[in-house]
């Protein structure tokens, strides 16, 4: 009976240490999660950031929707020419963010994000228009606006 109690106590102690270690170690963040948290605010929300990252990463269709301060809704979509590594996705988003920031745009519309990524004409913060060269290549003919209200 004593051997049984010693064994049970050792097993309980080992499980307590193992469980404490497992609980203390958080799951490592994936590249997609890191990029999403880095660009969610700029992209108009987590769902937009996730759509941009997944679409750029996989070379699949991307649709994003933003709502401006006057409740103006901006919708844009495009398909990148090919898939990209997470490093390239991060570089493309960083480049797009810098391009718009240089124009005074820190809270871009969906169309401005699209243009910063694949090129096009945008409305600037000062009310004018500017042609911007994108940081990635789109698949198919010229980029098209999906909708804007």
KESELUM-964261 format. One record per residue (C-alpha): residue in three letters; x, y, z. Coordinates in pm, whole numbers. Each point is the difference from the previous one (the first is absolute). Last residue first. Layout:
N
<atom rest="ala" east="X" north="Y" up="Z"/>
...
This chain:
149
<atom rest="unk" east="-2104" north="5483" up="-5191"/>
<atom rest="unk" east="278" north="-188" up="-177"/>
<atom rest="unk" east="-5" north="-322" up="-195"/>
<atom rest="unk" east="218" north="-270" up="-153"/>
<atom rest="unk" east="262" north="232" up="-136"/>
<atom rest="unk" east="193" north="-153" up="-286"/>
<atom rest="unk" east="365" north="-87" up="-41"/>
<atom rest="unk" east="117" north="-12" up="-362"/>
<atom rest="unk" east="-17" north="-338" up="-172"/>
<atom rest="unk" east="79" north="-335" up="162"/>
<atom rest="unk" east="206" north="-81" up="308"/>
<atom rest="unk" east="124" north="286" up="217"/>
<atom rest="unk" east="367" north="78" up="57"/>
<atom rest="unk" east="126" north="102" up="343"/>
<atom rest="unk" east="137" north="324" up="157"/>
<atom rest="unk" east="-227" north="225" up="-201"/>
<atom rest="unk" east="96" north="316" up="-187"/>
<atom rest="unk" east="-215" north="294" up="105"/>
<atom rest="unk" east="-182" north="248" up="-217"/>
<atom rest="unk" east="-120" north="299" up="198"/>
<atom rest="unk" east="-327" north="178" up="53"/>
<atom rest="unk" east="-79" north="312" up="197"/>
<atom rest="unk" east="-197" north="40" up="321"/>
<atom rest="unk" east="293" north="74" up="233"/>
<atom rest="unk" east="-9" north="-355" up="144"/>
<atom rest="unk" east="43" north="-138" up="-350"/>
<atom rest="unk" east="-259" north="-163" up="-223"/>
<atom rest="unk" east="159" north="-291" up="-179"/>
<atom rest="unk" east="97" north="-102" up="-352"/>
<atom rest="unk" east="143" north="-343" up="-57"/>
<atom rest="unk" east="263" north="-247" up="108"/>
<atom rest="unk" east="-21" north="-358" up="128"/>
<atom rest="unk" east="71" north="36" up="375"/>
<atom rest="unk" east="-32" north="374" up="57"/>
<atom rest="unk" east="-298" north="3" up="-237"/>
<atom rest="unk" east="-178" north="-273" up="196"/>
<atom rest="unk" east="71" north="173" up="330"/>
<atom rest="unk" east="-136" north="327" up="-143"/>
<atom rest="unk" east="-311" north="-179" up="-128"/>
<atom rest="unk" east="-65" north="-161" up="341"/>
<atom rest="unk" east="25" north="343" up="160"/>
<atom rest="unk" east="318" north="103" up="175"/>
<atom rest="unk" east="35" north="114" up="363"/>
<atom rest="unk" east="357" north="140" up="-2"/>
<atom rest="unk" east="-17" north="195" up="-326"/>
<atom rest="unk" east="231" north="303" up="4"/>
<atom rest="unk" east="147" north="-72" up="-344"/>
<atom rest="unk" east="319" north="-139" up="155"/>
<atom rest="unk" east="-226" north="-221" up="215"/>
<atom rest="unk" east="-153" north="-149" up="-313"/>
<atom rest="unk" east="334" north="-110" up="-138"/>
<atom rest="unk" east="120" north="-118" up="343"/>
<atom rest="unk" east="-309" north="-222" up="53"/>
<atom rest="unk" east="33" north="-149" up="-348"/>
<atom rest="unk" east="369" north="-72" up="58"/>
<atom rest="unk" east="-69" north="-163" up="336"/>
<atom rest="unk" east="-278" north="-210" up="-150"/>
<atom rest="unk" east="223" north="-116" up="-285"/>
<atom rest="unk" east="295" north="-67" up="232"/>
<atom rest="unk" east="-215" north="-203" up="241"/>
<atom rest="unk" east="-145" north="-204" up="-289"/>
<atom rest="unk" east="353" north="-53" up="-135"/>
<atom rest="unk" east="117" north="-133" up="338"/>
<atom rest="unk" east="-311" north="-218" up="25"/>
<atom rest="unk" east="94" north="-152" up="-336"/>
<atom rest="unk" east="-210" north="98" up="-299"/>
<atom rest="unk" east="-255" north="-164" up="-229"/>
<atom rest="unk" east="-47" north="126" up="-353"/>
<atom rest="unk" east="-162" north="272" up="-212"/>
<atom rest="unk" east="-193" north="146" up="294"/>
<atom rest="unk" east="-380" north="0" up="-32"/>
<atom rest="unk" east="-193" north="320" up="58"/>
<atom rest="unk" east="-276" north="145" up="209"/>
<atom rest="unk" east="-128" north="329" up="132"/>
<atom rest="unk" east="-288" north="118" up="217"/>
<atom rest="unk" east="-25" north="345" up="159"/>
<atom rest="unk" east="-286" north="87" up="233"/>
<atom rest="unk" east="-50" north="361" up="104"/>
<atom rest="unk" east="-110" north="11" up="364"/>
<atom rest="unk" east="124" north="360" up="27"/>
<atom rest="unk" east="314" north="-122" up="183"/>
<atom rest="unk" east="67" north="-260" up="-269"/>
<atom rest="unk" east="-116" north="-359" up="-21"/>
<atom rest="unk" east="231" north="-251" up="-162"/>
<atom rest="unk" east="-67" north="-316" up="-201"/>
<atom rest="unk" east="258" north="-240" up="-141"/>
<atom rest="unk" east="-20" north="-264" up="-272"/>
<atom rest="unk" east="299" north="-213" up="-97"/>
<atom rest="unk" east="9" north="-277" up="-262"/>
<atom rest="unk" east="278" north="-256" up="37"/>
<atom rest="unk" east="377" north="10" up="-47"/>
<atom rest="unk" east="38" north="-209" up="317"/>
<atom rest="unk" east="210" north="237" up="212"/>
<atom rest="unk" east="-146" north="315" up="-154"/>
<atom rest="unk" east="-355" north="-126" up="49"/>
<atom rest="unk" east="60" north="-131" up="352"/>
<atom rest="unk" east="177" north="319" up="113"/>
<atom rest="unk" east="-250" north="238" up="-157"/>
<atom rest="unk" east="-302" north="-196" up="127"/>
<atom rest="unk" east="146" north="-23" up="353"/>
<atom rest="unk" east="72" north="375" up="3"/>
<atom rest="unk" east="-354" north="71" up="-121"/>
<atom rest="unk" east="-153" north="-231" up="263"/>
<atom rest="unk" east="220" north="154" up="270"/>
<atom rest="unk" east="-118" north="352" up="-63"/>
<atom rest="unk" east="35" north="306" up="-221"/>
<atom rest="unk" east="325" north="-97" up="-170"/>
<atom rest="unk" east="211" north="239" up="213"/>
<atom rest="unk" east="-142" north="-131" up="328"/>
<atom rest="unk" east="37" north="-361" up="-104"/>
<atom rest="unk" east="356" north="35" up="-139"/>
<atom rest="unk" east="229" north="-117" up="285"/>
<atom rest="unk" east="-259" north="-234" up="154"/>
<atom rest="unk" east="-52" north="-169" up="-336"/>
<atom rest="unk" east="372" north="-19" up="-72"/>
<atom rest="unk" east="69" north="-176" up="330"/>
<atom rest="unk" east="-295" north="-235" up="-43"/>
<atom rest="unk" east="106" north="-91" up="-355"/>
<atom rest="unk" east="357" north="-68" up="114"/>
<atom rest="unk" east="-136" north="-232" up="267"/>
<atom rest="unk" east="6" north="91" up="366"/>
<atom rest="unk" east="160" north="-263" up="223"/>
<atom rest="unk" east="-243" north="-170" up="236"/>
<atom rest="unk" east="38" north="130" up="353"/>
<atom rest="unk" east="231" north="-186" up="242"/>
<atom rest="unk" east="-123" north="37" up="359"/>
<atom rest="unk" east="-285" north="-248" up="-37"/>
<atom rest="unk" east="224" north="-277" up="-131"/>
<atom rest="unk" east="263" north="60" up="267"/>
<atom rest="unk" east="-260" north="-3" up="279"/>
<atom rest="unk" east="-150" north="-320" up="-141"/>
<atom rest="unk" east="339" north="-174" up="-11"/>
<atom rest="unk" east="90" north="109" up="354"/>
<atom rest="unk" east="-338" north="-108" up="138"/>
<atom rest="unk" east="15" north="-328" up="-192"/>
<atom rest="unk" east="341" north="-84" up="148"/>
<atom rest="unk" east="-120" north="81" up="352"/>
<atom rest="unk" east="-312" north="-214" up="-42"/>
<atom rest="unk" east="206" north="-292" up="-134"/>
<atom rest="unk" east="245" north="26" up="287"/>
<atom rest="unk" east="-286" north="6" up="255"/>
<atom rest="unk" east="-173" north="-297" up="-166"/>
<atom rest="unk" east="325" north="-202" up="-4"/>
<atom rest="unk" east="71" north="80" up="364"/>
<atom rest="unk" east="-358" north="-93" up="93"/>
<atom rest="unk" east="20" north="-333" up="-192"/>
<atom rest="unk" east="336" north="-85" up="156"/>
<atom rest="unk" east="-155" north="60" up="345"/>
<atom rest="unk" east="-289" north="-239" up="-77"/>
